[in-house]
Amino acid sequence: MVVHICCSVDSHYFLTRLKEAYPNSPIRGFFYNPNIHPEAEYKLRLMDVAKSCEELGIALDVGEYKLKQWQKATKGYEHFPEKSERCNICFEERLRESAKHAKSLGENQITTTLLMSPQKSFEQLKIAARKIEQEYGIEFIWEDFRINGGTQAQFALSKEAGLYHQNYCGCIHALLPQRKAQKKPPIEMAMPLHKQIQPGSIEERIELYKSKDSKRRQGFLNYRLLSAKVSQKNEVLPSYVLYYSLPVRSRTQGILEPLEDGIAWCSKGPILALDIAYFNTLANTLYKSVLDLLNSPVNIDLELLIRQKLEGDIYSLTPIIILDTLPKNKILFECEAQIFHDVRELLARV
């Protein structure tokens, strides 16, 4: 039997029950989910599914990440809500590929862990499954393991196994309206050009879920710098903006007044400015220029430590900018940033 796997939280319990219900039927997992956006999230879910299958002793095959094919199939349905026609198309796409894979292995039975998801419509899955059965002459195994406390047992088992519990279905067309309703930016769809791992990001979760240790959820104030630029007489100056820099205005013009060697203050902002040498002293680093810092930044924890040294509080919102040298003439600081309440996961600490 080939089992289409959507995610580890749905699959871990489903596969456990399936092995009990069909002790004489060899089970083979198949991860095929081109609907998952972005690719980093796809890799995170695949990594977690592989960890789950290894623990359960189930072989796992991985289908091609056919994002363009999925986008073509769902074109015109981008603004449809969840559980609409777009979901029918998405189910068919994934089950069709699963049926093809089963046939290539000489198998005649398939099922899907989507049956375990409390967010999916059983009726929609039935329609898609019957269509695939007719197209490929294959038997779809229908099991509802959600009943009789199955959903509660599912989440308890996945928590015990330290599996990743995602907070959106994976599809960008569902993610965007969901984040809009939550009044949060869709940070999953962007990452810094310099690859710095940001709090609450997919990249942070990838590192976290490499560990099998228990996790806990933490509420925190998240931050994203959207754009920033320092210029003088229309010449852009290389600059680096520290985490939690949130200006009062998007455009601030003023003169940097020296406080001591390597650090200056602009009261129009307020803004703190450091030269790269002063930053190196605070961070215990050896950057030759701001461009070096931009290409290979320090981690966020160190940025917050520097903010605390300068402001006495990591949650100070004063813009702190690093420049190669501190200009004597008037500068223009342009910055757009967001702070929002968010939840992330951390390794549990006793």
ZADO-1210 file (C-alpha; in nm, 4 decimals, padded with zeros to 6 digits):
<atoms>
<atom x="00.0000" y="00.0000" z="00.0000" code="MET" pos="1"/>
<atom x="00.1317" y="00.3440" z="-00.0952" code="VAL" pos="2"/>
<atom x="00.0418" y="00.6166" z="00.1533" code="VAL" pos="3"/>
<atom x="00.0498" y="00.9744" z="00.0362" code="HIS" pos="4"/>
<atom x="00.1966" y="01.1796" z="00.3233" code="ILE" pos="5"/>
<atom x="00.1164" y="01.5466" z="00.3643" code="CYS" pos="6"/>
<atom x="00.2936" y="01.6225" z="00.6945" code="CYS" pos="7"/>
<atom x="00.4341" y="01.4458" z="00.9990" code="SER" pos="8"/>
<atom x="00.1654" y="01.5577" z="01.2443" code="VAL" pos="9"/>
<atom x="-00.1037" y="01.3929" z="01.0310" code="ASP" pos="10"/>
<atom x="00.1078" y="01.0959" z="00.9266" code="SER" pos="11"/>
<atom x="00.2667" y="00.9809" z="01.2524" code="HIS" pos="12"/>
<atom x="-00.0588" y="00.8717" z="01.4168" code="TYR" pos="13"/>
<atom x="-00.2245" y="00.7706" z="01.0882" code="PHE" pos="14"/>
<atom x="00.0624" y="00.5382" z="00.9917" code="LEU" pos="15"/>
<atom x="00.0728" y="00.3907" z="01.3412" code="THR" pos="16"/>
<atom x="-00.2976" y="00.3037" z="01.3223" code="ARG" pos="17"/>
<atom x="-00.2710" y="00.1879" z="00.9615" code="LEU" pos="18"/>
<atom x="00.0012" y="-00.0634" z="01.0533" code="LYS" pos="19"/>
<atom x="-00.2273" y="-00.2011" z="01.3233" code="GLU" pos="20"/>
<atom x="-00.5303" y="-00.2199" z="01.0911" code="ALA" pos="21"/>
<atom x="-00.3404" y="-00.3819" z="00.8004" code="TYR" pos="22"/>
<atom x="-00.0696" y="-00.6003" z="00.9611" code="PRO" pos="23"/>
<atom x="-00.0261" y="-00.8078" z="00.6444" code="ASN" pos="24"/>
<atom x="00.0002" y="-00.5149" z="00.4012" code="SER" pos="25"/>
<atom x="00.3479" y="-00.3621" z="00.3559" code="PRO" pos="26"/>
<atom x="00.3234" y="00.0173" z="00.3784" code="ILE" pos="27"/>
<atom x="00.5338" y="00.2613" z="00.1771" code="ARG" pos="28"/>
<atom x="00.5191" y="00.6367" z="00.2295" code="GLY" pos="29"/>
<atom x="00.5150" y="00.8842" z="-00.0578" code="PHE" pos="30"/>
<atom x="00.5806" y="01.2542" z="00.0028" code="PHE" pos="31"/>
<atom x="00.4394" y="01.4576" z="-00.2837" code="TYR" pos="32"/>
<atom x="00.3265" y="01.8118" z="-00.1993" code="ASN" pos="33"/>
<atom x="00.4053" y="02.0740" z="-00.4653" code="PRO" pos="34"/>
<atom x="00.1406" y="02.2962" z="-00.3031" code="ASN" pos="35"/>
<atom x="00.3735" y="02.3820" z="-00.0141" code="ILE" pos="36"/>
<atom x="00.5180" y="02.7338" z="-00.0283" code="HIS" pos="37"/>
<atom x="00.7920" y="02.8419" z="-00.0012" code="PRO" pos="38"/>
<atom x="01.0478" y="02.5719" z="-00.0811" code="GLU" pos="39"/>
<atom x="01.2129" y="02.6147" z="00.2604" code="ALA" pos="40"/>
<atom x="00.8824" y="02.5168" z="00.4247" code="GLU" pos="41"/>
<atom x="00.8607" y="02.2199" z="00.1881" code="TYR" pos="42"/>
<atom x="01.2075" y="02.1058" z="00.2953" code="LYS" pos="43"/>
<atom x="01.1201" y="02.1500" z="00.6640" code="LEU" pos="44"/>
<atom x="00.8075" y="01.9347" z="00.6333" code="ARG" pos="45"/>
<atom x="00.9916" y="01.6718" z="00.4310" code="LEU" pos="46"/>
<atom x="01.2706" y="01.6606" z="00.6893" code="MET" pos="47"/>
<atom x="01.0166" y="01.6044" z="00.9654" code="ASP" pos="48"/>
<atom x="00.8259" y="01.3386" z="00.7690" code="VAL" pos="49"/>
<atom x="01.1527" y="01.1528" z="00.7059" code="ALA" pos="50"/>
<atom x="01.2263" y="01.1629" z="01.0802" code="LYS" pos="51"/>
<atom x="00.8779" y="01.0252" z="01.1574" code="SER" pos="52"/>
<atom x="00.8977" y="00.7455" z="00.8983" code="CYS" pos="53"/>
<atom x="01.2405" y="00.6412" z="01.0215" code="GLU" pos="54"/>
<atom x="01.1071" y="00.6158" z="01.3755" code="GLU" pos="55"/>
<atom x="00.8081" y="00.4087" z="01.2580" code="LEU" pos="56"/>
<atom x="01.0204" y="00.1855" z="01.0335" code="GLY" pos="57"/>
<atom x="00.8355" y="00.2864" z="00.7152" code="ILE" pos="58"/>
<atom x="01.0126" y="00.3319" z="00.3807" code="ALA" pos="59"/>
<atom x="00.9673" y="00.6760" z="00.2289" code="LEU" pos="60"/>
<atom x="00.9758" y="00.7788" z="-00.1358" code="ASP" pos="61"/>
<atom x="00.9900" y="01.1470" z="-00.2319" code="VAL" pos="62"/>
<atom x="00.8162" y="01.2818" z="-00.5385" code="GLY" pos="63"/>
<atom x="00.9405" y="01.5717" z="-00.7464" code="GLU" pos="64"/>
<atom x="00.8630" y="01.9218" z="-00.6243" code="TYR" pos="65"/>
<atom x="00.6475" y="02.0175" z="-00.9245" code="LYS" pos="66"/>
<atom x="00.5573" y="02.3673" z="-00.8136" code="LEU" pos="67"/>
<atom x="00.4973" y="02.5049" z="-01.1639" code="LYS" pos="68"/>
<atom x="00.2665" y="02.2153" z="-01.2497" code="GLN" pos="69"/>
<atom x="00.0640" y="02.2789" z="-00.9332" code="TRP" pos="70"/>
<atom x="00.0464" y="02.6530" z="-01.0035" code="GLN" pos="71"/>
<atom x="-00.0762" y="02.5837" z="-01.3558" code="LYS" pos="72"/>
<atom x="-00.3431" y="02.3433" z="-01.2292" code="ALA" pos="73"/>
<atom x="-00.4758" y="02.5939" z="-00.9735" code="THR" pos="74"/>
<atom x="-00.4503" y="02.9020" z="-01.1965" code="LYS" pos="75"/>
<atom x="-00.7651" y="03.1102" z="-01.1740" code="GLY" pos="76"/>
<atom x="-00.8483" y="02.9770" z="-00.8278" code="TYR" pos="77"/>
<atom x="-00.5900" y="03.1790" z="-00.6347" code="GLU" pos="78"/>
<atom x="-00.8506" y="03.3875" z="-00.4491" code="HIS" pos="79"/>
<atom x="-01.0868" y="03.1023" z="-00.3704" code="PHE" pos="80"/>
<atom x="-01.1170" y="03.0225" z="00.0032" code="PRO" pos="81"/>
<atom x="-01.0058" y="02.6986" z="00.1647" code="GLU" pos="82"/>
<atom x="-01.2352" y="02.3971" z="00.1098" code="LYS" pos="83"/>
<atom x="-01.3282" y="02.5423" z="-00.2289" code="SER" pos="84"/>
<atom x="-01.2724" y="02.4089" z="-00.5820" code="GLU" pos="85"/>
<atom x="-00.9021" y="02.4899" z="-00.5501" code="ARG" pos="86"/>
<atom x="-00.8692" y="02.2275" z="-00.2766" code="CYS" pos="87"/>
<atom x="-01.0431" y="01.9710" z="-00.5008" code="ASN" pos="88"/>
<atom x="-00.7823" y="02.0363" z="-00.7690" code="ILE" pos="89"/>
<atom x="-00.4991" y="02.0195" z="-00.5151" code="CYS" pos="90"/>
<atom x="-00.6210" y="01.6856" z="-00.3738" code="PHE" pos="91"/>
<atom x="-00.6521" y="01.5406" z="-00.7231" code="GLU" pos="92"/>
<atom x="-00.3017" y="01.6556" z="-00.8183" code="GLU" pos="93"/>
<atom x="-00.1446" y="01.4875" z="-00.5178" code="ARG" pos="94"/>
<atom x="-00.3509" y="01.1693" z="-00.5288" code="LEU" pos="95"/>
<atom x="-00.2971" y="01.1335" z="-00.9037" code="ARG" pos="96"/>
<atom x="00.0803" y="01.1420" z="-00.8611" code="GLU" pos="97"/>
<atom x="00.0478" y="00.8951" z="-00.5717" code="SER" pos="98"/>
<atom x="-00.1525" y="00.6572" z="-00.7929" code="ALA" pos="99"/>
<atom x="00.1104" y="00.6836" z="-01.0672" code="LYS" pos="100"/>
<atom x="00.3817" y="00.6070" z="-00.8157" code="HIS" pos="101"/>
<atom x="00.1891" y="00.3087" z="-00.6798" code="ALA" pos="102"/>
<atom x="00.1420" y="00.1692" z="-01.0319" code="LYS" pos="103"/>
<atom x="00.5144" y="00.2078" z="-01.1007" code="SER" pos="104"/>
<atom x="00.5809" y="-00.0077" z="-00.7944" code="LEU" pos="105"/>
<atom x="00.3200" y="-00.2678" z="-00.8919" code="GLY" pos="106"/>
<atom x="00.0904" y="-00.1660" z="-00.6059" code="GLU" pos="107"/>
<atom x="-00.2870" y="-00.1356" z="-00.6389" code="ASN" pos="108"/>
<atom x="-00.3819" y="00.0355" z="-00.3146" code="GLN" pos="109"/>
<atom x="-00.3279" y="00.3938" z="-00.2037" code="ILE" pos="110"/>
<atom x="-00.4466" y="00.6186" z="00.0751" code="THR" pos="111"/>
<atom x="-00.3524" y="00.9571" z="00.2166" code="THR" pos="112"/>
<atom x="-00.2736" y="01.1049" z="00.5552" code="THR" pos="113"/>
<atom x="-00.4909" y="01.3999" z="00.4552" code="LEU" pos="114"/>
<atom x="-00.7713" y="01.1871" z="00.6000" code="LEU" pos="115"/>
<atom x="-00.6257" y="01.2634" z="00.9423" code="MET" pos="116"/>
<atom x="-00.6320" y="01.6406" z="00.9078" code="SER" pos="117"/>
<atom x="-00.9133" y="01.8097" z="01.1061" code="PRO" pos="118"/>
<atom x="-00.8899" y="02.1013" z="00.8601" code="GLN" pos="119"/>
<atom x="-00.9749" y="01.8988" z="00.5478" code="LYS" pos="120"/>
<atom x="-01.3183" y="01.8130" z="00.4058" code="SER" pos="121"/>
<atom x="-01.3893" y="01.4389" z="00.3980" code="PHE" pos="122"/>
<atom x="-01.6429" y="01.4963" z="00.1218" code="GLU" pos="123"/>
<atom x="-01.3868" y="01.6715" z="-00.0978" code="GLN" pos="124"/>
<atom x="-01.1350" y="01.3943" z="-00.0369" code="LEU" pos="125"/>
<atom x="-01.3982" y="01.1334" z="-00.1310" code="LYS" pos="126"/>
<atom x="-01.4695" y="01.3061" z="-00.4603" code="ILE" pos="127"/>
<atom x="-01.0994" y="01.3312" z="-00.5473" code="ALA" pos="128"/>
<atom x="-01.0272" y="00.9720" z="-00.4391" code="ALA" pos="129"/>
<atom x="-01.3132" y="00.8252" z="-00.6446" code="ARG" pos="130"/>
<atom x="-01.1974" y="01.0148" z="-00.9521" code="LYS" pos="131"/>
<atom x="-00.8433" y="00.8794" z="-00.9142" code="ILE" pos="132"/>
<atom x="-00.9739" y="00.5258" z="-00.8545" code="GLU" pos="133"/>
<atom x="-01.1612" y="00.5393" z="-01.1861" code="GLN" pos="134"/>
<atom x="-00.8712" y="00.6949" z="-01.3779" code="GLU" pos="135"/>
<atom x="-00.6081" y="00.4444" z="-01.2609" code="TYR" pos="136"/>
<atom x="-00.8074" y="00.1341" z="-01.1644" code="GLY" pos="137"/>
<atom x="-00.6632" y="00.1527" z="-00.8180" code="ILE" pos="138"/>
<atom x="-00.8242" y="00.0952" z="-00.4784" code="GLU" pos="139"/>
<atom x="-00.8353" y="00.3841" z="-00.2353" code="PHE" pos="140"/>
<atom x="-00.8230" y="00.2736" z="00.1274" code="ILE" pos="141"/>
<atom x="-01.0639" y="00.4775" z="00.3315" code="TRP" pos="142"/>
<atom x="-00.9991" y="00.4976" z="00.7068" code="GLU" pos="143"/>
<atom x="-01.1282" y="00.7582" z="00.9499" code="ASP" pos="144"/>
<atom x="-00.8891" y="00.7489" z="01.2428" code="PHE" pos="145"/>
<atom x="-01.0096" y="01.0900" z="01.3645" code="ARG" pos="146"/>
<atom x="-01.3123" y="00.9440" z="01.5441" code="ILE" pos="147"/>
<atom x="-01.3236" y="00.8219" z="01.9050" code="ASN" pos="148"/>
<atom x="-01.0594" y="01.0645" z="02.0261" code="GLY" pos="149"/>
<atom x="-00.8243" y="01.0061" z="01.7334" code="GLY" pos="150"/>
<atom x="-00.7551" y="01.3753" z="01.6766" code="THR" pos="151"/>
<atom x="-00.6560" y="01.4282" z="02.0405" code="GLN" pos="152"/>
<atom x="-00.4367" y="01.1157" z="02.0315" code="ALA" pos="153"/>
<atom x="-00.2806" y="01.2369" z="01.7079" code="GLN" pos="154"/>
<atom x="-00.1648" y="01.5666" z="01.8579" code="PHE" pos="155"/>
<atom x="-00.0465" y="01.4020" z="02.1792" code="ALA" pos="156"/>
<atom x="00.1627" y="01.1497" z="01.9853" code="LEU" pos="157"/>
<atom x="00.3161" y="01.4126" z="01.7576" code="SER" pos="158"/>
<atom x="00.4053" y="01.6270" z="02.0596" code="LYS" pos="159"/>
<atom x="00.5655" y="01.3286" z="02.2307" code="GLU" pos="160"/>
<atom x="00.7674" y="01.2578" z="01.9148" code="ALA" pos="161"/>
<atom x="00.8804" y="01.6243" z="01.8927" code="GLY" pos="162"/>
<atom x="00.7296" y="01.6731" z="01.5452" code="LEU" pos="163"/>
<atom x="00.6718" y="02.0019" z="01.3645" code="TYR" pos="164"/>
<atom x="00.3170" y="02.1342" z="01.3936" code="HIS" pos="165"/>
<atom x="00.2800" y="02.3845" z="01.1092" code="GLN" pos="166"/>
<atom x="00.0402" y="02.6773" z="01.1394" code="ASN" pos="167"/>
<atom x="-00.0857" y="02.6930" z="00.7796" code="TYR" pos="168"/>
<atom x="-00.1810" y="02.4281" z="00.5245" code="CYS" pos="169"/>
<atom x="00.1209" y="02.5041" z="00.3063" code="GLY" pos="170"/>
<atom x="-00.0469" y="02.6759" z="00.0138" code="CYS" pos="171"/>
<atom x="00.0415" y="03.0398" z="-00.0530" code="ILE" pos="172"/>
<atom x="-00.3167" y="03.1132" z="-00.1570" code="HIS" pos="173"/>
<atom x="-00.4355" y="03.0110" z="00.1910" code="ALA" pos="174"/>
<atom x="-00.1380" y="03.1646" z="00.3735" code="LEU" pos="175"/>
<atom x="-00.1817" y="03.5217" z="00.2503" code="LEU" pos="176"/>
<atom x="-00.5472" y="03.5722" z="00.3582" code="PRO" pos="177"/>
<atom x="-00.4763" y="03.3888" z="00.6840" code="GLN" pos="178"/>
<atom x="-00.1925" y="03.6244" z="00.7742" code="ARG" pos="179"/>
<atom x="-00.4022" y="03.9236" z="00.6659" code="LYS" pos="180"/>
<atom x="-00.6816" y="03.8161" z="00.9005" code="ALA" pos="181"/>
<atom x="-00.4231" y="03.7789" z="01.1791" code="GLN" pos="182"/>
<atom x="-00.2863" y="04.1263" z="01.0961" code="LYS" pos="183"/>
<atom x="00.0598" y="03.9769" z="01.0566" code="LYS" pos="184"/>
<atom x="00.2972" y="03.9992" z="00.7590" code="PRO" pos="185"/>
<atom x="00.3515" y="03.6734" z="00.5653" code="PRO" pos="186"/>
<atom x="00.7137" y="03.6437" z="00.6809" code="ILE" pos="187"/>
<atom x="00.7286" y="03.2887" z="00.5449" code="GLU" pos="188"/>
<atom x="00.7516" y="03.4327" z="00.1944" code="MET" pos="189"/>
<atom x="01.0651" y="03.6418" z="00.2490" code="ALA" pos="190"/>
<atom x="01.4106" y="03.6129" z="00.3978" code="MET" pos="191"/>
<atom x="01.7077" y="03.8507" z="00.4223" code="PRO" pos="192"/>
<atom x="01.9434" y="03.8597" z="00.1265" code="LEU" pos="193"/>
<atom x="02.2336" y="03.7942" z="00.3638" code="HIS" pos="194"/>
<atom x="02.0694" y="03.4663" z="00.4869" code="LYS" pos="195"/>
<atom x="02.0653" y="03.5711" z="00.8520" code="GLN" pos="196"/>
<atom x="01.8307" y="03.3442" z="01.0494" code="ILE" pos="197"/>
<atom x="01.5465" y="03.5618" z="01.1766" code="GLN" pos="198"/>
<atom x="01.3327" y="03.4852" z="01.4845" code="PRO" pos="199"/>
<atom x="01.0102" y="03.3066" z="01.3927" code="GLY" pos="200"/>
<atom x="01.1376" y="03.2213" z="01.0445" code="SER" pos="201"/>
<atom x="01.1223" y="02.8884" z="00.8618" code="ILE" pos="202"/>
<atom x="01.5016" y="02.8740" z="00.8733" code="GLU" pos="203"/>
<atom x="01.4917" y="02.9000" z="01.2535" code="GLU" pos="204"/>
<atom x="01.2398" y="02.6130" z="01.2659" code="ARG" pos="205"/>
<atom x="01.4563" y="02.3979" z="01.0383" code="ILE" pos="206"/>
<atom x="01.7441" y="02.4279" z="01.2857" code="GLU" pos="207"/>
<atom x="01.5095" y="02.3671" z="01.5779" code="LEU" pos="208"/>
<atom x="01.3499" y="02.0533" z="01.4346" code="TYR" pos="209"/>
<atom x="01.6801" y="01.8870" z="01.3644" code="LYS" pos="210"/>
<atom x="01.6611" y="01.8094" z="01.7360" code="SER" pos="211"/>
<atom x="01.4258" y="01.5438" z="01.8733" code="LYS" pos="212"/>
<atom x="01.4067" y="01.7228" z="02.2091" code="ASP" pos="213"/>
<atom x="01.0770" y="01.8578" z="02.3397" code="SER" pos="214"/>
<atom x="00.9681" y="02.2031" z="02.2246" code="LYS" pos="215"/>
<atom x="00.7603" y="02.4749" z="02.3816" code="ARG" pos="216"/>
<atom x="00.5800" y="02.7755" z="02.2368" code="ARG" pos="217"/>
<atom x="00.6828" y="03.1309" z="02.3202" code="GLN" pos="218"/>
<atom x="00.4953" y="03.4530" z="02.2597" code="GLY" pos="219"/>
<atom x="00.7248" y="03.7386" z="02.1568" code="PHE" pos="220"/>
<atom x="00.7480" y="04.0638" z="01.9654" code="LEU" pos="221"/>
<atom x="00.8711" y="03.9805" z="01.6181" code="ASN" pos="222"/>
<atom x="01.0376" y="04.2321" z="01.3882" code="TYR" pos="223"/>
<atom x="01.1078" y="04.2622" z="01.0207" code="ARG" pos="224"/>
<atom x="01.3108" y="04.5290" z="00.8488" code="LEU" pos="225"/>
<atom x="01.1461" y="04.5900" z="00.5121" code="LEU" pos="226"/>
<atom x="01.3802" y="04.8511" z="00.3690" code="SER" pos="227"/>
<atom x="01.6444" y="05.0962" z="00.4886" code="ALA" pos="228"/>
<atom x="01.8808" y="05.3453" z="00.3333" code="LYS" pos="229"/>
<atom x="02.1234" y="05.6095" z="00.4562" code="VAL" pos="230"/>
<atom x="02.2236" y="05.8807" z="00.2103" code="SER" pos="231"/>
<atom x="02.4137" y="06.2075" z="00.2039" code="GLN" pos="232"/>
<atom x="02.3738" y="06.4565" z="-00.0775" code="LYS" pos="233"/>
<atom x="02.1978" y="06.1860" z="-00.2878" code="ASN" pos="234"/>
<atom x="02.4870" y="05.9430" z="-00.2355" code="GLU" pos="235"/>
<atom x="02.3891" y="05.6175" z="-00.0699" code="VAL" pos="236"/>
<atom x="02.6185" y="05.5179" z="00.2173" code="LEU" pos="237"/>
<atom x="02.6761" y="05.1515" z="00.3034" code="PRO" pos="238"/>
<atom x="02.4811" y="05.0927" z="00.6242" code="SER" pos="239"/>
<atom x="02.3592" y="04.8156" z="00.8486" code="TYR" pos="240"/>
<atom x="02.0469" y="04.8502" z="01.0661" code="VAL" pos="241"/>
<atom x="02.0224" y="04.6609" z="01.3943" code="LEU" pos="242"/>
<atom x="01.7249" y="04.4439" z="01.4901" code="TYR" pos="243"/>
<atom x="01.4297" y="04.6312" z="01.6514" code="TYR" pos="244"/>
<atom x="01.5168" y="04.9602" z="01.4828" code="SER" pos="245"/>
<atom x="01.1762" y="05.1255" z="01.4412" code="LEU" pos="246"/>
<atom x="01.1909" y="05.4937" z="01.3451" code="PRO" pos="247"/>
<atom x="00.9192" y="05.7401" z="01.4420" code="VAL" pos="248"/>
<atom x="00.9049" y="05.8545" z="01.0798" code="ARG" pos="249"/>
<atom x="00.9934" y="05.6725" z="00.7605" code="SER" pos="250"/>
<atom x="01.2238" y="05.9624" z="00.6596" code="ARG" pos="251"/>
<atom x="01.4525" y="06.1418" z="00.9045" code="THR" pos="252"/>
<atom x="01.7014" y="06.4107" z="00.8113" code="GLN" pos="253"/>
<atom x="01.9582" y="06.5520" z="01.0512" code="GLY" pos="254"/>
<atom x="02.3168" y="06.5886" z="01.1633" code="ILE" pos="255"/>
<atom x="02.4957" y="06.3175" z="01.3613" code="LEU" pos="256"/>
<atom x="02.6326" y="06.4752" z="01.6784" code="GLU" pos="257"/>
<atom x="02.9341" y="06.2880" z="01.8254" code="PRO" pos="258"/>
<atom x="02.8946" y="06.1402" z="02.1735" code="LEU" pos="259"/>
<atom x="03.2437" y="05.9884" z="02.1779" code="GLU" pos="260"/>
<atom x="03.4820" y="05.8395" z="01.9218" code="ASP" pos="261"/>
<atom x="03.2879" y="05.6103" z="01.6909" code="GLY" pos="262"/>
<atom x="02.9355" y="05.6837" z="01.8157" code="ILE" pos="263"/>
<atom x="02.6985" y="05.9689" z="01.7349" code="ALA" pos="264"/>
<atom x="02.3421" y="06.0775" z="01.7998" code="TRP" pos="265"/>
<atom x="02.0801" y="06.2416" z="01.5821" code="CYS" pos="266"/>
<atom x="01.8149" y="06.4058" z="01.7993" code="SER" pos="267"/>
<atom x="01.5822" y="06.4481" z="01.5010" code="LYS" pos="268"/>
<atom x="01.5267" y="06.0711" z="01.5007" code="GLY" pos="269"/>
<atom x="01.6197" y="05.9775" z="01.7563" code="PRO" pos="270"/>
<atom x="01.8947" y="05.7734" z="01.5861" code="ILE" pos="271"/>
<atom x="02.2161" y="05.6185" z="01.7143" code="LEU" pos="272"/>
<atom x="02.5006" y="05.5719" z="01.4669" code="ALA" pos="273"/>
<atom x="02.8201" y="05.3693" z="01.5113" code="LEU" pos="274"/>
<atom x="03.1211" y="05.3404" z="01.2894" code="ASP" pos="275"/>
<atom x="03.2384" y="04.9902" z="01.2007" code="ILE" pos="276"/>
<atom x="03.5355" y="05.0106" z="01.4402" code="ALA" pos="277"/>
<atom x="03.3084" y="05.0892" z="01.7368" code="TYR" pos="278"/>
<atom x="03.0742" y="04.8073" z="01.6322" code="PHE" pos="279"/>
<atom x="03.3697" y="04.5665" z="01.6232" code="ASN" pos="280"/>
<atom x="03.4584" y="04.6669" z="01.9788" code="THR" pos="281"/>
<atom x="03.1044" y="04.5981" z="02.1015" code="LEU" pos="282"/>
<atom x="03.0605" y="04.2751" z="01.9044" code="ALA" pos="283"/>
<atom x="03.4174" y="04.1461" z="01.9422" code="ASN" pos="284"/>
<atom x="03.4384" y="04.1110" z="01.5639" code="THR" pos="285"/>
<atom x="03.6891" y="04.2111" z="01.2948" code="LEU" pos="286"/>
<atom x="03.4801" y="04.3476" z="01.0076" code="TYR" pos="287"/>
<atom x="03.6783" y="04.5650" z="00.7690" code="LYS" pos="288"/>
<atom x="03.3716" y="04.7402" z="00.6330" code="SER" pos="289"/>
<atom x="02.9928" y="04.7587" z="00.6528" code="VAL" pos="290"/>
<atom x="02.9734" y="04.5622" z="00.3274" code="LEU" pos="291"/>
<atom x="03.1547" y="04.2755" z="00.5015" code="ASP" pos="292"/>
<atom x="02.8959" y="04.2954" z="00.7803" code="LEU" pos="293"/>
<atom x="02.6100" y="04.2981" z="00.5295" code="LEU" pos="294"/>
<atom x="02.7471" y="03.9927" z="00.3506" code="ASN" pos="295"/>
<atom x="02.8123" y="03.7974" z="00.6702" code="SER" pos="296"/>
<atom x="02.6071" y="03.9426" z="00.9563" code="PRO" pos="297"/>
<atom x="02.6252" y="03.8527" z="01.3231" code="VAL" pos="298"/>
<atom x="02.3348" y="03.6570" z="01.4691" code="ASN" pos="299"/>
<atom x="02.0264" y="03.8252" z="01.6124" code="ILE" pos="300"/>
<atom x="02.1189" y="03.7404" z="01.9726" code="ASP" pos="301"/>
<atom x="02.4402" y="03.9404" z="01.9367" code="LEU" pos="302"/>
<atom x="02.2528" y="04.2300" z="01.7764" code="GLU" pos="303"/>
<atom x="02.0181" y="04.2354" z="02.0764" code="LEU" pos="304"/>
<atom x="02.3121" y="04.2231" z="02.3171" code="LEU" pos="305"/>
<atom x="02.4676" y="04.5245" z="02.1434" code="ILE" pos="306"/>
<atom x="02.1348" y="04.7067" z="02.1632" code="ARG" pos="307"/>
<atom x="02.1188" y="04.6306" z="02.5352" code="GLN" pos="308"/>
<atom x="02.4739" y="04.7613" z="02.5879" code="LYS" pos="309"/>
<atom x="02.3897" y="05.0860" z="02.4097" code="LEU" pos="310"/>
<atom x="02.0318" y="05.1420" z="02.5260" code="GLU" pos="311"/>
<atom x="02.0017" y="04.9403" z="02.8459" code="GLY" pos="312"/>
<atom x="01.7140" y="04.7343" z="02.7033" code="ASP" pos="313"/>
<atom x="01.6892" y="04.4872" z="02.4139" code="ILE" pos="314"/>
<atom x="01.3391" y="04.6177" z="02.3425" code="TYR" pos="315"/>
<atom x="01.4510" y="04.9742" z="02.2815" code="SER" pos="316"/>
<atom x="01.3169" y="05.0794" z="01.9415" code="LEU" pos="317"/>
<atom x="01.5759" y="05.3488" z="01.8716" code="THR" pos="318"/>
<atom x="01.7153" y="05.2993" z="01.5211" code="PRO" pos="319"/>
<atom x="02.0800" y="05.1942" z="01.5495" code="ILE" pos="320"/>
<atom x="02.2788" y="05.2131" z="01.2277" code="ILE" pos="321"/>
<atom x="02.6362" y="05.1105" z="01.1512" code="ILE" pos="322"/>
<atom x="02.8390" y="05.3082" z="00.8954" code="LEU" pos="323"/>
<atom x="03.1966" y="05.2812" z="00.7759" code="ASP" pos="324"/>
<atom x="03.2706" y="05.6286" z="00.9140" code="THR" pos="325"/>
<atom x="03.0453" y="05.8853" z="01.0781" code="LEU" pos="326"/>
<atom x="02.9675" y="06.1708" z="00.8342" code="PRO" pos="327"/>
<atom x="02.9870" y="06.5273" z="00.9570" code="LYS" pos="328"/>
<atom x="02.7208" y="06.6681" z="00.7282" code="ASN" pos="329"/>
<atom x="02.3471" y="06.6108" z="00.7310" code="LYS" pos="330"/>
<atom x="02.2238" y="06.2599" z="00.6456" code="ILE" pos="331"/>
<atom x="01.8895" y="06.1231" z="00.5308" code="LEU" pos="332"/>
<atom x="01.7745" y="05.8004" z="00.6973" code="PHE" pos="333"/>
<atom x="01.4864" y="05.6195" z="00.5251" code="GLU" pos="334"/>
<atom x="01.3433" y="05.3110" z="00.6903" code="CYS" pos="335"/>
<atom x="01.0324" y="05.0915" z="00.6818" code="GLU" pos="336"/>
<atom x="00.9946" y="04.8220" z="00.9480" code="ALA" pos="337"/>
<atom x="00.7249" y="04.6283" z="01.1327" code="GLN" pos="338"/>
<atom x="00.6875" y="04.4940" z="01.4865" code="ILE" pos="339"/>
<atom x="00.4089" y="04.2464" z="01.5570" code="PHE" pos="340"/>
<atom x="00.3052" y="03.9949" z="01.8193" code="HIS" pos="341"/>
<atom x="00.4028" y="03.6430" z="01.7164" code="ASP" pos="342"/>
<atom x="00.4540" y="03.2909" z="01.8494" code="VAL" pos="343"/>
<atom x="00.7559" y="03.0705" z="01.7906" code="ARG" pos="344"/>
<atom x="00.8862" y="02.7418" z="01.9248" code="GLU" pos="345"/>
<atom x="01.1945" y="02.6865" z="02.1374" code="LEU" pos="346"/>
<atom x="01.3579" y="02.3816" z="02.2912" code="LEU" pos="347"/>
<atom x="01.1868" y="02.3159" z="02.6220" code="ALA" pos="348"/>
<atom x="01.4006" y="02.4011" z="02.9249" code="ARG" pos="349"/>
<atom x="01.3340" y="02.2691" z="03.2728" code="VAL" pos="350"/>
</atoms>
